[in-house]
Amino acid sequence: MGERSDIKLHINIDKHKERFSSLTSLFKSKEANEKDLQLAAVEGVYVYHTVQHNESFR
């Protein structure tokens, strides 16, 4: 069997389906609300500032 068929078999395993469904339940919605957008903006400014000043994330 090839790689693609191995992946298809893995995706269809009940254990995988169960864990994937519990993972997707962590996300409330697919659309960003105002709070999500503000948080993304703050994170973007933080990263931009860090890169501009050659600071490390360590």
Beta strands, then each sheet from edge to edge (+ up, - down):
end
